Amino acid sequence: MSRRVLITGGASGLGRALAERHAAAGDRVLIADREEPAALPAGAVSFLRVDVRVHDDWLRALDWCVDHWDGLDVLVNNAGVTAVGRIEHLQGDDWDWILDINLKGVAHGCHAFVPLFKRQGSGHIVNIASPAGLLHSPGMASYNASKAAVISLSETLRQELDPFGIRTTVICPGYVRTGIRVDLHSPDQVLAEIADRRIQRGGRTAEQVAEQIVDAVTQGRFLVLTHSADRRALCLKRLLPRVANAQAARRWRRTARRLEAQDQLDQVRAA
């Protein structure tokens, strides 16, 4: 059965791979993004310019779905950005930027579409979070907090909306080779280089992860970690927290030495 699917951030990266995967399955897809793709994926795919930080843009997306499709089946809150940086280097604007997109963008989408889903008596909210929201690596305070909040929001909605026939899924993709590196913000050069290297060495392609996500949503699963390494790390954290903490501390000490060397070099240059 053809589903009506709205995907934020669907013009590139994982969002585009999701759009292609849904379209290939015969679904109707609306890509909601700030930037229009050079070409739309093959299939029943449309585009609407949407900034997830702007609530009026969400209302336009809602109107579009009602006018063109008479409703919506799946809302995929995929749009997101990434950032790294030590807590003392993160400014207020850094926090506002990432929370406005990663958290409030998701909240705006749910706020706009839940009334429609309740009237329909059906609907599926898919929120794209991250293992960072569960594992909380040092040097990523703002990103970790934003994704942990998305997981918390999803758990809340799972219980709150289930009586109305509305399902919720939260996806935590591991490192995926996508264009998110372009939007990577960081006041710490060393941490930015490490994050960029991990993204480019991502063990899976966006297309592979998109297939996992679509299958998980079809099966109605709630929490999905796409990478086995992240599933193992979460199990270790829950079952053997002292071991997990010791491993994280050891890795951070190595990184901290590089950061200290960079700080000293920056001080010399400034002098």
MARBA-3410 file (N, C-alpha, C, O; in Angstrom, 1 decimal):
271
0.8,-1.2,0.0,0.0,0.0,0.0,0.9,1.2,0.0,1.8,1.4,0.8 ~ 0.6,2.2,-0.9,1.4,3.4,-1.0,1.2,4.3,0.2,0.0,4.6,0.6 ~ 2.3,4.7,0.8,2.2,5.6,1.9,2.5,7.1,1.5,3.2,7.3,0.5 ~ 2.0,8.0,2.3,2.3,9.4,2.1,3.4,9.8,3.1,3.1,9.7,4.3 ~ 4.6,10.2,2.6,5.7,10.4,3.5,6.3,11.8,3.3,6.6,12.2,2.2
6.5,12.5,4.4,7.1,13.8,4.4,8.5,13.6,5.1,8.6,13.1,6.2 ~ 9.6,14.1,4.4,10.9,13.9,4.9,11.6,15.3,5.0,11.8,15.9,3.9 ~ 11.9,15.8,6.2,12.7,17.0,6.3,14.2,16.7,6.0,14.7,15.6,6.2 ~ 14.8,17.8,5.5,16.2,17.6,5.1,16.4,16.5,4.0,17.4,15.8,4.0 ~ 15.4,16.4,3.2,15.4,15.3,2.2,16.1,15.6,0.9,16.1,14.8,0.0
16.7,16.8,0.8,17.4,17.2,-0.5,18.7,16.5,-0.6,19.3,16.4,-1.7 ~ 19.3,16.1,0.5,20.7,15.5,0.4,20.9,14.5,1.5,20.1,14.4,2.4 ~ 22.1,13.8,1.4,22.5,12.9,2.5,21.5,11.8,2.8,20.9,11.2,1.9 ~ 21.4,11.5,4.1,20.5,10.4,4.5,19.0,10.7,4.1,18.3,9.8,3.8 ~ 18.6,12.0,4.2,17.3,12.3,3.9,16.9,12.0,2.4,15.9,11.5,2.1
17.9,12.3,1.5,17.6,12.0,0.1,17.6,10.5,-0.1,16.8,10.0,-0.9 ~ 18.5,9.8,0.6,18.5,8.3,0.5,17.1,7.7,0.9,16.6,6.8,0.4 ~ 16.6,8.3,2.0,15.3,7.9,2.5,14.2,8.2,1.4,13.3,7.3,1.2 ~ 14.3,9.4,0.8,13.3,9.7,-0.2,13.3,8.7,-1.4,12.3,8.3,-1.9 ~ 14.6,8.4,-1.8,14.7,7.4,-2.9,14.2,6.1,-2.5,13.5,5.4,-3.3
14.5,5.6,-1.3,14.0,4.3,-0.8,12.5,4.2,-0.8,11.9,3.3,-1.2 ~ 11.9,5.3,-0.2,10.4,5.3,-0.2,9.8,5.3,-1.6,8.8,4.6,-1.9 ~ 10.4,6.2,-2.4,9.8,6.3,-3.8,10.0,5.0,-4.5,9.0,4.6,-5.3 ~ 11.1,4.3,-4.3,11.3,3.0,-5.0,10.2,2.0,-4.5,9.9,1.1,-5.3 ~ 9.8,2.1,-3.3,8.8,1.2,-2.8,7.4,1.6,-3.2,6.4,0.9,-2.8
7.2,2.7,-4.0,5.9,3.1,-4.5,5.2,4.1,-3.6,4.1,4.4,-3.8 ~ 5.9,4.6,-2.6,5.3,5.7,-1.7,5.3,7.0,-2.4,6.2,7.3,-3.3 ~ 4.4,7.9,-2.0,4.5,9.3,-2.4,5.3,10.1,-1.4,5.1,9.9,-0.2 ~ 6.2,10.9,-1.8,7.2,11.5,-1.0,7.2,13.0,-1.2,7.1,13.5,-2.3 ~ 7.2,13.8,-0.1,7.4,15.2,-0.1,8.7,15.5,0.6,8.9,15.3,1.8
9.7,16.1,-0.1,10.9,16.5,0.4,10.7,17.9,0.9,10.4,18.8,0.2 ~ 11.0,18.1,2.2,10.8,19.5,2.8,12.2,19.9,3.3,12.8,19.3,4.2 ~ 12.8,20.9,2.6,14.2,21.3,2.8,14.3,22.8,2.5,13.5,23.4,1.8 ~ 15.4,23.4,3.1,15.7,24.8,2.7,16.2,24.9,1.3,16.0,26.0,0.7 ~ 16.9,23.9,0.8,17.5,23.9,-0.5,16.8,22.9,-1.4,16.7,21.8,-1.1
16.5,23.4,-2.6,15.8,22.5,-3.6,16.9,21.6,-4.2,18.0,22.2,-4.7 ~ 16.7,20.3,-4.3,17.7,19.5,-5.0,17.8,19.8,-6.5,16.9,20.2,-7.1 ~ 19.0,19.5,-7.0,19.2,19.8,-8.5,18.2,18.9,-9.3,17.7,19.4,-10.3 ~ 17.9,17.7,-8.8,17.0,16.9,-9.5,16.3,16.0,-8.4,16.9,15.6,-7.4 ~ 15.0,15.8,-8.6,14.2,15.0,-7.6,14.5,13.5,-7.9,14.7,13.2,-9.1
14.4,12.7,-6.9,14.5,11.3,-7.1,13.4,10.8,-8.0,12.3,11.4,-8.1 ~ 13.6,9.7,-8.7,12.6,9.1,-9.6,11.4,8.7,-8.7,11.6,8.2,-7.6 ~ 10.2,8.8,-9.3,9.0,8.4,-8.6,8.1,9.5,-8.3,8.3,10.6,-8.8 ~ 7.1,9.3,-7.4,6.2,10.3,-7.0,6.7,11.2,-5.9,6.3,11.0,-4.7 ~ 7.7,12.1,-6.3,8.4,12.9,-5.3,8.2,14.3,-5.6,8.3,14.8,-6.7
7.8,15.1,-4.6,7.6,16.5,-4.7,8.5,17.3,-3.7,9.2,16.7,-2.8 ~ 8.7,18.6,-3.9,9.5,19.4,-3.1,8.8,20.6,-2.5,8.0,21.2,-3.3 ~ 9.1,20.9,-1.3,8.5,22.2,-0.7,9.6,22.8,0.2,10.3,22.1,1.0 ~ 9.8,24.1,0.0,10.9,24.8,0.7,10.4,25.0,2.1,9.4,25.7,2.4 ~ 11.1,24.4,3.1,10.8,24.4,4.5,12.1,24.6,5.3,13.0,23.9,5.2
12.0,25.6,6.3,13.0,25.7,7.3,12.4,25.2,8.6,11.4,25.8,9.1 ~ 12.9,24.1,9.1,12.3,23.5,10.2,12.3,24.4,11.5,11.5,24.1,12.4 ~ 13.0,25.4,11.5,13.0,26.3,12.6,11.9,27.3,12.6,11.6,28.0,13.6 ~ 11.2,27.4,11.5,10.1,28.4,11.3,8.7,27.6,11.4,8.4,26.8,10.5 ~ 8.0,28.0,12.4,6.7,27.2,12.6,5.7,27.5,11.4,5.0,26.6,11.0
5.7,28.7,10.8,4.8,29.0,9.7,5.2,28.1,8.5,4.3,27.7,7.7 ~ 6.4,27.7,8.3,6.8,26.8,7.2,6.2,25.4,7.5,5.8,24.8,6.5 ~ 6.2,25.0,8.7,5.5,23.7,9.1,4.0,23.8,8.7,3.5,22.8,8.3 ~ 3.4,24.9,9.0,2.0,25.0,8.7,1.7,24.9,7.2,0.7,24.4,6.8 ~ 2.6,25.5,6.4,2.5,25.4,5.0,2.7,24.0,4.5,2.0,23.5,3.6
3.6,23.2,5.2,3.8,21.8,4.8,2.5,21.0,5.2,2.1,20.1,4.4 ~ 1.9,21.4,6.3,0.7,20.7,6.7,-0.4,21.0,5.7,-1.1,20.0,5.2 ~ -0.6,22.2,5.3,-1.6,22.6,4.3,-1.3,21.8,3.0,-2.2,21.4,2.3 ~ 0.0,21.7,2.6,0.3,21.0,1.3,-0.1,19.6,1.4,-0.7,19.1,0.4 ~ 0.1,18.9,2.5,-0.2,17.5,2.6,-1.7,17.3,2.6,-2.2,16.3,2.0
-2.5,18.2,3.2,-3.9,18.1,3.2,-4.5,18.4,1.8,-5.4,17.7,1.3 ~ -4.0,19.4,1.1,-4.5,19.8,-0.2,-4.1,18.8,-1.3,-5.0,18.5,-2.1 ~ -2.9,18.3,-1.2,-2.5,17.4,-2.3,-2.7,15.9,-2.0,-3.0,15.1,-2.9 ~ -2.7,15.5,-0.8,-2.8,14.1,-0.4,-4.0,13.8,0.5,-4.3,12.6,0.8 ~ -4.6,14.8,1.0,-5.7,14.6,1.9,-5.2,14.0,3.2,-6.0,13.2,3.9
-4.0,14.2,3.6,-3.4,13.7,4.9,-2.0,13.3,4.7,-1.3,13.6,3.8 ~ -1.5,12.6,5.7,-0.1,12.1,5.8,0.0,10.8,6.6,-0.7,10.7,7.6 ~ 0.8,9.9,6.2,1.0,8.7,6.9,2.3,8.6,7.7,2.3,8.1,8.9 ~ 3.4,9.2,7.2,4.7,9.1,7.9,5.3,10.5,7.9,5.6,11.0,6.8 ~ 5.7,11.0,9.0,6.4,12.2,9.2,7.8,11.9,9.6,8.0,11.3,10.7
8.8,12.2,8.8,10.2,11.8,9.1,11.0,13.1,9.5,11.3,13.9,8.6 ~ 11.2,13.3,10.7,12.0,14.5,11.2,13.5,14.2,11.1,14.1,13.7,12.0 ~ 14.0,14.4,9.9,15.4,14.0,9.6,16.4,15.2,9.6,17.5,15.0,9.9 ~ 15.9,16.4,9.3,16.8,17.5,9.2,17.6,17.7,10.5,17.1,17.7,11.6 ~ 18.9,17.9,10.4,19.7,18.0,11.6,21.1,18.5,11.2,21.6,18.4,10.1
21.8,19.0,12.2,23.2,19.5,12.0,24.1,18.9,13.2,23.5,18.3,14.1 ~ 25.4,19.0,13.0,26.3,18.4,14.0,27.3,19.4,14.5,27.6,20.4,13.7 ~ 27.8,19.3,15.7,28.7,20.2,16.2,29.6,19.5,17.3,29.1,18.6,17.9 ~ 30.8,19.9,17.4,31.7,19.4,18.5,32.4,20.6,19.1,32.5,21.7,18.5 ~ 32.8,20.5,20.4,33.5,21.6,21.0,33.4,21.4,22.5,32.5,20.9,23.1
34.5,21.8,23.2,34.6,21.8,24.6,33.6,22.8,25.2,33.4,23.8,24.6 ~ 33.0,22.4,26.4,32.0,23.2,27.0,32.3,24.7,27.1,31.5,25.6,26.9 ~ 33.6,25.0,27.5,34.0,26.4,27.8,34.2,27.2,26.5,34.3,28.4,26.5 ~ 34.2,26.5,25.4,34.3,27.2,24.1,33.0,27.4,23.4,32.9,28.1,22.4 ~ 31.9,26.7,23.9,30.6,26.9,23.2,29.9,28.1,23.8,29.8,28.3,25.0
29.5,29.0,22.8,28.8,30.2,23.2,27.3,30.1,23.1,26.8,29.0,22.6 ~ 26.6,31.0,23.6,25.1,31.0,23.5,24.6,30.8,22.1,23.6,30.0,22.0 ~ 25.2,31.4,21.1,24.7,31.3,19.7,24.9,29.8,19.3,24.1,29.3,18.5 ~ 26.0,29.2,19.7,26.2,27.8,19.3,25.1,26.9,19.8,24.6,26.0,19.1 ~ 24.7,27.1,21.1,23.6,26.3,21.6,22.3,26.6,21.0,21.5,25.7,20.6
22.0,27.9,20.7,20.8,28.2,20.0,20.7,27.6,18.7,19.6,27.1,18.3 ~ 21.8,27.6,17.9,21.8,27.1,16.5,21.4,25.6,16.5,20.6,25.2,15.8 ~ 22.1,24.8,17.4,21.9,23.4,17.3,20.6,23.0,17.9,19.9,22.0,17.4 ~ 20.1,23.6,19.0,18.9,23.3,19.6,17.7,23.7,18.7,16.7,23.0,18.7 ~ 17.8,24.8,18.0,16.7,25.3,17.2,16.5,24.3,16.0,15.3,24.1,15.6
17.5,23.7,15.5,17.4,22.8,14.4,17.1,21.4,14.9,16.1,20.8,14.5 ~ 18.0,20.8,15.7,17.9,19.4,16.1,16.8,19.1,17.0,16.2,18.0,16.9 ~ 16.4,20.0,17.9,15.4,19.7,18.9,14.1,20.5,18.5,13.0,19.8,18.4 ~ 14.1,21.8,18.5,12.9,22.5,18.2,12.3,22.3,16.8,11.1,22.4,16.7 ~ 13.2,22.0,15.9,12.7,21.6,14.5,11.8,20.4,14.6,10.8,20.3,13.9
12.2,19.4,15.4,11.4,18.2,15.6,10.2,18.5,16.3,9.1,18.0,15.9 ~ 10.3,19.3,17.4,9.1,19.7,18.1,8.1,20.4,17.3,6.9,20.2,17.4 ~ 8.5,21.3,16.5,7.6,22.1,15.6,6.9,21.1,14.6,5.7,21.2,14.4 ~ 7.6,20.1,14.1,7.0,19.2,13.2,5.9,18.4,13.9,4.8,18.2,13.3 ~ 6.2,17.9,15.1,5.2,17.1,15.8,4.0,17.9,16.2,2.9,17.5,16.1
4.3,19.2,16.6,3.2,20.1,17.0,2.2,20.3,15.8,1.0,20.4,16.0 ~ 2.8,20.5,14.6,2.0,20.8,13.4,1.2,19.6,13.0,0.0,19.8,12.6 ~ 1.7,18.4,13.0,1.1,17.2,12.4,0.3,16.3,13.3,-0.5,15.5,12.9 ~ 0.6,16.4,14.6,-0.2,15.5,15.5,-1.7,15.7,15.5,-2.4,14.7,15.5 ~ -2.2,16.9,15.4,-3.6,17.1,15.3,-4.2,16.4,14.1,-5.3,15.8,14.2
-3.5,16.5,13.0,-4.0,15.8,11.8,-4.0,14.3,12.0,-4.9,13.6,11.6 ~ -2.9,13.7,12.6,-2.8,12.3,12.9,-4.0,11.9,13.8,-4.5,10.8,13.6 ~ -4.3,12.7,14.8,-5.4,12.3,15.7,-6.7,12.3,14.9,-7.5,11.4,15.2 ~ -6.9,13.3,14.0,-8.2,13.2,13.3,-8.2,12.0,12.4,-9.3,11.4,12.2 ~ -7.1,11.6,11.8,-7.1,10.4,11.0,-7.2,9.2,11.8,-7.8,8.2,11.3
-6.8,9.2,13.0,-6.7,8.0,13.8,-5.6,7.1,13.5,-5.5,5.9,13.8 ~ -4.6,7.7,12.8,-3.4,7.0,12.4,-2.3,7.9,12.0,-2.5,9.1,11.8 ~ -1.1,7.4,11.9,0.1,8.2,11.6,1.3,7.6,12.2,1.2,6.9,13.2 ~ 2.5,8.0,11.7,3.8,7.5,12.2,4.8,8.6,12.3,5.1,9.2,11.2 ~ 5.3,8.9,13.4,6.3,9.9,13.6,7.7,9.2,13.7,7.9,8.3,14.5
8.6,9.6,12.8,10.0,9.0,12.8,11.0,10.2,13.1,11.1,11.1,12.3 ~ 11.6,10.1,14.2,12.6,11.1,14.6,14.0,10.5,14.5,14.3,9.5,15.0 ~ 14.8,11.3,13.7,16.2,10.8,13.5,17.1,11.5,14.7,17.3,12.7,14.7 ~ 17.6,10.6,15.6,18.4,11.1,16.6,19.9,10.6,16.4,20.3,10.8,15.2 ~ 20.5,10.1,17.3,21.9,9.6,17.2,22.3,8.8,18.3,21.8,9.0,19.4
23.3,7.9,18.2,23.9,7.2,19.3,24.5,8.2,20.3,24.6,7.9,21.5 ~ 24.8,9.4,19.9,25.4,10.4,20.8,24.4,10.8,21.8,24.8,11.2,22.9 ~ 23.1,10.6,21.6,22.1,10.9,22.6,22.0,9.8,23.6,21.3,10.0,24.6 ~ 22.7,8.7,23.5,22.7,7.6,24.4,24.1,7.4,25.0,24.2,6.9,26.2 ~ 25.1,7.7,24.3,26.5,7.3,24.7,27.3,8.5,25.3,28.1,8.4,26.1
26.9,9.7,24.8,27.4,11.0,25.4,29.0,11.1,25.4,29.5,11.2,26.5 ~ 29.6,11.0,24.3,31.0,11.2,24.3,31.5,12.6,24.6,30.8,13.5,24.3 ~ 32.6,12.7,25.3,33.1,14.1,25.7,33.5,14.9,24.4,33.8,14.3,23.4 ~ 33.4,16.2,24.6,33.7,17.1,23.5,32.6,17.3,22.5,32.8,17.9,21.5 ~ 31.4,16.8,22.9,30.2,17.0,22.0,29.0,17.4,22.8,27.9,16.9,22.5
29.2,18.3,23.8,28.1,18.6,24.7,26.8,19.0,24.0,25.7,18.5,24.3 ~ 26.9,20.0,23.1,25.7,20.5,22.5,25.0,19.5,21.6,23.8,19.4,21.7 ~ 25.8,18.8,20.9,25.2,17.8,20.0,24.6,16.6,20.8,23.4,16.2,20.5 ~ 25.3,16.1,21.8,24.8,15.1,22.7,23.5,15.5,23.3,22.5,14.7,23.3 ~ 23.4,16.7,23.8,22.2,17.2,24.5,21.0,17.3,23.6,19.9,16.9,23.9
21.3,17.8,22.4,20.2,17.9,21.4,19.6,16.6,21.0,18.4,16.4,20.9 ~ 20.5,15.6,20.8,20.0,14.3,20.4,19.4,13.5,21.5,18.4,12.7,21.3 ~ 19.9,13.6,22.7,19.3,13.0,23.9,17.9,13.6,24.1,17.0,12.8,24.5 ~ 17.7,14.8,23.9,16.4,15.4,24.0,15.4,14.9,23.0,14.3,14.7,23.3 ~ 15.9,14.6,21.8,15.0,14.0,20.7,14.6,12.6,21.1,13.5,12.2,20.9
15.5,11.8,21.7,15.2,10.5,22.2,14.1,10.6,23.3,13.2,9.9,23.4 ~ 14.4,11.5,24.3,13.4,11.8,25.4,12.0,12.2,24.8,11.0,11.6,25.3 ~ 12.0,13.1,23.9,10.8,13.5,23.3,10.1,12.3,22.6,8.8,12.2,22.7 ~ 10.8,11.5,21.9,10.2,10.4,21.2,9.6,9.4,22.2,8.5,8.8,22.0 ~ 10.3,9.1,23.3,9.8,8.2,24.3,8.5,8.8,24.9,7.6,8.0,25.2
8.5,10.1,25.1,7.2,10.7,25.6,6.1,10.5,24.7,5.0,10.1,25.0 ~ 6.3,10.8,23.4,5.3,10.7,22.4,4.8,9.3,22.2,3.6,9.1,21.9 ~ 5.7,8.4,22.3,5.3,6.9,22.2,4.2,6.6,23.1,3.2,6.0,22.7 ~ 4.2,7.0,24.3,3.2,6.8,25.3,2.0,7.7,25.1,0.8,7.3,25.2 ~ 2.3,8.9,24.9,1.2,10.0,24.8,0.3,9.7,23.6,-0.9,10.0,23.7
0.9,9.3,22.5,0.1,9.2,21.2,-0.4,7.8,20.9,-1.3,7.7,20.0 ~ 0.1,6.8,21.5,-0.3,5.4,21.2,-1.8,5.2,21.3,-2.4,4.5,20.5 ~ -2.5,5.8,22.3,-3.9,5.6,22.4,-4.7,6.1,21.2,-5.9,5.8,21.0 ~ -4.1,7.0,20.4,-4.8,7.6,19.2,-4.4,6.9,17.9,-4.7,7.4,16.9 ~ -3.7,5.7,18.0,-3.3,5.0,16.9,-2.1,5.6,16.2,-1.8,5.3,15.0
-1.3,6.4,16.9,-0.1,7.1,16.3,1.1,6.4,16.8,1.3,6.3,18.0 ~ 1.9,5.9,15.9,3.2,5.2,16.3,4.4,6.2,16.3,4.4,7.2,15.5 ~ 5.4,5.8,17.0,6.6,6.6,17.1,7.8,5.7,17.0,7.9,4.7,17.6 ~ 8.8,6.2,16.2,10.1,5.5,16.0,11.2,6.5,16.1,11.1,7.6,15.6 ~ 12.2,6.2,16.9,13.4,7.0,17.0,14.6,6.2,16.4,14.9,5.1,16.9
15.3,6.8,15.5,16.4,6.2,14.8,17.7,6.8,15.2,17.8,8.0,15.3 ~ 18.7,6.0,15.6,20.0,6.5,16.0,21.0,5.9,15.0,21.7,4.9,15.3 ~ 21.2,6.6,13.9,22.2,6.2,12.9,23.7,6.4,13.4,23.9,7.5,14.0 ~ 24.5,5.5,13.2,25.9,5.7,13.5,26.6,6.6,12.4,25.8,7.2,11.6 ~ 27.9,6.6,12.4,28.6,7.4,11.4,28.2,7.0,10.0,28.4,5.8,9.6
27.7,7.9,9.1,27.3,7.6,7.8,28.0,8.6,6.9,28.1,9.8,7.2 ~ 28.5,8.1,5.7,29.2,9.0,4.8,28.2,9.9,4.1,27.7,9.5,3.1 ~ 28.0,11.1,4.7,27.0,12.0,4.1,27.6,13.4,4.1,28.7,13.6,4.5 ~ 26.8,14.4,3.5,27.3,15.7,3.4,27.1,16.5,4.7,27.4,17.7,4.7 ~ 26.8,15.9,5.8,26.6,16.6,7.1,27.9,17.3,7.5,27.9,18.2,8.3
29.1,16.8,7.0,30.3,17.4,7.4,30.4,18.9,6.9,31.1,19.7,7.5 ~ 29.6,19.2,5.9,29.6,20.6,5.4,29.1,21.5,6.5,29.5,22.7,6.6 ~ 28.1,21.1,7.3,27.5,21.9,8.3,28.1,21.6,9.7,27.5,22.0,10.7 ~ 29.2,21.0,9.8,29.8,20.7,11.1,30.4,22.0,11.7,31.2,22.6,11.0 ~ 29.9,22.4,12.8,30.4,23.6,13.5,31.3,23.2,14.7,30.9,22.2,15.4
32.4,23.9,14.9,33.2,23.6,16.0,34.2,24.7,16.3,34.8,25.3,15.4 ~ 34.3,25.1,17.6,35.4,26.1,17.9,36.7,25.4,18.2,37.7,26.1,18.4 ~ 36.7,24.1,18.1,37.9,23.3,18.4,38.4,22.6,17.2,37.7,21.6,16.7 ~ 39.5,23.0,16.6,40.0,22.5,15.3,40.3,21.0,15.4,39.9,20.2,14.5 ~ 40.9,20.5,16.5,41.2,19.1,16.7,40.0,18.3,16.7,39.9,17.2,16.1
39.0,18.7,17.5,37.7,17.9,17.6,37.0,17.9,16.2,36.4,16.9,15.8 ~ 37.1,19.0,15.5,36.4,19.0,14.2,37.1,18.0,13.2,36.4,17.4,12.5 ~ 38.4,18.0,13.3,39.2,17.0,12.4,38.8,15.6,12.7,38.7,14.8,11.9 ~ 38.7,15.3,14.0,38.4,13.9,14.5,37.0,13.6,14.0,36.7,12.5,13.5 ~ 36.0,14.5,14.2,34.6,14.2,13.8,34.5,14.1,12.3,33.8,13.2,11.8
35.2,14.9,11.5,35.2,14.8,10.1,35.8,13.5,9.6,35.2,12.9,8.7 ~ 36.8,13.0,10.2,37.5,11.8,9.8,36.5,10.6,10.1,36.4,9.7,9.3 ~ 35.8,10.7,11.2,34.9,9.6,11.6,33.7,9.5,10.6,33.2,8.5,10.2 ~ 33.2,10.7,10.2,32.1,10.8,9.3,32.5,10.1,7.9,31.8,9.4,7.4 ~ 33.7,10.5,7.5,34.2,10.0,6.2,34.6,8.5,6.2,34.6,7.9,5.2
34.8,8.0,7.4,35.1,6.6,7.5,33.9,5.8,8.0,34.0,4.6,8.3 ~ 32.7,6.4,7.9,31.5,5.8,8.3,31.3,4.4,7.7,31.6,4.2,6.5 ~ 31.0,3.5,8.5,31.0,2.1,8.0,29.9,1.8,7.0,29.9,0.7,6.4 ~ 28.9,2.6,6.9,27.8,2.3,6.0,27.4,3.5,5.1,27.7,4.7,5.5 ~ 26.8,3.3,4.0,26.4,4.3,3.1,25.0,4.8,3.6,24.3,4.1,4.3
24.7,6.0,3.1,23.3,6.5,3.4,22.2,5.6,2.9,21.2,5.4,3.5 ~ 22.5,5.0,1.7,21.5,4.1,1.1,21.3,2.9,2.0,20.1,2.4,2.2 ~ 22.3,2.3,2.6,22.2,1.1,3.4,21.4,1.5,4.7,20.6,0.7,5.1 ~ 21.7,2.6,5.3,21.0,3.0,6.5,19.6,3.4,6.2,18.7,3.0,7.0 ~ 19.3,4.0,5.1,17.9,4.3,4.7,17.1,3.0,4.6,15.9,3.0,5.0
17.7,2.0,4.0,17.0,0.7,3.9,16.6,0.2,5.3,15.5,-0.4,5.5 ~ 17.6,0.3,6.2,17.3,-0.2,7.6,16.2,0.6,8.2,15.4,0.0,8.9 ~ 16.2,1.9,8.0,15.2,2.8,8.6,13.8,2.4,8.1,12.9,2.3,8.9 ~ 13.7,2.3,6.8,12.4,2.0,6.2,11.9,0.7,6.7,10.7,0.6,7.0 ~ 12.7,-0.3,6.8,12.3,-1.6,7.3,11.9,-1.5,8.7,10.9,-2.2,9.1
12.6,-0.8,9.5,12.3,-0.7,11.0,10.9,0.0,11.2,10.1,-0.4,12.0 ~ 10.7,1.0,10.4,9.4,1.8,10.4,8.2,0.8,10.0,7.2,0.8,10.6 ~ 8.5,0.1,8.9,7.4,-0.8,8.5,7.1,-1.9,9.5,5.9,-2.3,9.7 ~ 8.1,-2.3,10.3,7.9,-3.3,11.3,7.4,-2.7,12.6,7.0,-3.4,13.6 ~ 7.3,-1.3,12.7,6.8,-0.7,13.9,7.8,-0.7,15.1,7.3,-0.6,16.2
9.1,-0.8,14.8,10.0,-0.8,16.0,10.2,0.6,16.5,10.0,1.6,15.8 ~ 10.5,0.7,17.8,10.6,2.0,18.5,12.0,2.6,18.4,12.2,3.6,17.7 ~ 13.0,2.0,19.1,14.3,2.5,19.1,15.2,1.6,18.2,15.3,0.4,18.4 ~ 15.9,2.3,17.3,16.7,1.6,16.3,18.1,2.2,16.3,18.3,3.3,15.9 ~ 19.2,1.4,16.6,20.6,1.8,16.4,21.0,1.0,15.2,21.0,-0.2,15.2
21.4,1.7,14.2,21.7,1.1,12.9,23.0,0.4,12.8,23.2,-0.5,12.0 ~ 24.0,0.7,13.7,25.3,0.2,13.7,25.6,-0.8,14.8,25.3,-0.5,16.0 ~ 26.1,-2.0,14.5,26.3,-3.0,15.6,27.3,-2.5,16.6,27.2,-2.8,17.8 ~ 28.3,-1.7,16.3,29.3,-1.2,17.2,28.6,-0.3,18.3,29.0,-0.3,19.4 ~ 27.6,0.5,17.9,26.9,1.3,18.8,26.0,0.5,19.7,25.8,0.8,20.9
25.4,-0.5,19.2,24.6,-1.4,20.0,25.5,-2.1,21.1,25.1,-2.2,22.2 ~ 26.7,-2.5,20.7,27.6,-3.1,21.7,28.0,-2.1,22.7,28.1,-2.4,23.9 ~ 28.3,-0.9,22.3,28.7,0.1,23.2,27.6,0.5,24.2,27.9,0.7,25.4 ~ 26.4,0.5,23.8,25.3,0.8,24.7,25.1,-0.4,25.7,24.8,-0.1,26.8 ~ 25.2,-1.6,25.2,25.1,-2.7,26.1,26.2,-2.7,27.2,25.9,-2.9,28.4
27.4,-2.3,26.8,28.5,-2.2,27.7,28.2,-1.1,28.7,28.5,-1.3,29.9 ~ 27.7,0.0,28.3,27.5,1.1,29.2,26.4,0.7,30.2,26.5,1.1,31.4 ~ 25.4,-0.1,29.8,24.3,-0.4,30.7,24.7,-1.6,31.6,24.3,-1.6,32.8 ~ 25.5,-2.5,31.1,25.8,-3.7,31.9,27.1,-3.6,32.7,27.2,-4.1,33.9 ~ 28.1,-2.9,32.2,29.4,-2.7,32.8,29.8,-1.3,32.7,30.7,-0.9,32.0
29.1,-0.4,33.5,29.3,1.0,33.3,30.7,1.5,33.7,31.3,2.4,33.1 ~ 31.4,0.8,34.7,32.7,1.2,35.0,33.7,0.9,33.9,34.6,1.7,33.7 ~ 33.5,-0.2,33.2,34.4,-0.6,32.1,34.2,0.5,31.0,35.1,0.9,30.4 ~ 32.9,0.8,30.7,32.6,1.7,29.6,33.2,3.1,30.0,33.8,3.7,29.1 ~ 33.1,3.5,31.2,33.6,4.8,31.6,35.1,4.9,31.5,35.7,5.9,31.1
35.8,3.8,31.9,37.2,3.7,31.8,37.7,3.8,30.4,38.7,4.5,30.1 ~ 37.0,3.1,29.5,37.4,3.2,28.1,37.2,4.6,27.5,38.1,5.1,26.8 ~ 36.1,5.2,27.8,35.8,6.6,27.4,36.9,7.5,27.9,37.4,8.4,27.2 ~ 37.2,7.4,29.2,38.2,8.3,29.8,39.6,8.1,29.1,40.3,9.1,28.9 ~ 39.9,6.9,28.8,41.2,6.6,28.2,41.3,7.3,26.8,42.3,7.9,26.4
40.2,7.1,26.0,40.2,7.8,24.7,40.2,9.3,24.8,40.9,10.0,24.0 ~ 39.5,9.9,25.8,39.5,11.3,25.9,40.9,11.9,26.4,41.2,13.0,26.0 ~ 41.6,11.1,27.2,42.9,11.6,27.6,43.8,11.8,26.4,44.6,12.8,26.3 ~ 43.8,10.9,25.4,44.6,11.0,24.2,44.1,12.3,23.5,45.0,13.1,23.0 ~ 42.8,12.5,23.3,42.3,13.7,22.6,42.7,15.0,23.4,43.0,16.0,22.8
42.6,14.9,24.7,42.9,16.1,25.5,44.3,16.6,25.4,44.6,17.8,25.4 ~ 45.2,15.6,25.2,46.6,16.0,25.0,46.8,16.8,23.7,47.5,17.8,23.6 ~ 46.1,16.3,22.7,46.1,17.0,21.4,45.5,18.4,21.5,46.0,19.4,20.9 ~ 44.4,18.5,22.2,43.8,19.8,22.4,44.7,20.8,23.2,44.7,22.0,22.9 ~ 45.3,20.3,24.2,46.3,21.1,25.0,47.4,21.6,24.1,47.8,22.8,24.2
47.9,20.8,23.3,49.0,21.2,22.4,48.5,22.3,21.4,49.2,23.2,21.1 ~ 47.3,22.1,20.9,46.7,23.1,20.0,46.5,24.4,20.7,46.7,25.5,20.1 ~ 46.0,24.3,21.9,45.8,25.6,22.7,47.1,26.3,22.9,47.1,27.6,22.8 ~ 48.2,25.6,23.2,49.5,26.2,23.4,50.0,26.9,22.2,50.5,28.0,22.2 ~ 49.8,26.2,21.0,50.2,26.8,19.7,49.4,28.0,19.4,49.9,29.0,19.0
48.0,28.0,19.7,47.2,29.2,19.5,47.6,30.4,20.3,47.6,31.5,19.9 ~ 48.1,30.1,21.6,48.5,31.1,22.5,49.8,31.8,21.9,50.0,33.0,22.0 ~ 50.7,31.0,21.4,51.9,31.5,20.9,51.7,32.3,19.7,52.2,33.4,19.5 ~ 50.7,31.9,18.8,50.4,32.7,17.6,49.8,34.0,18.0,50.0,35.0,17.4 ~ 48.9,34.0,19.0,48.2,35.2,19.5,49.2,36.2,20.1,49.0,37.4,19.9
50.3,35.6,20.7,51.3,36.5,21.3,52.1,37.2,20.3,53.0,38.0,20.6
END
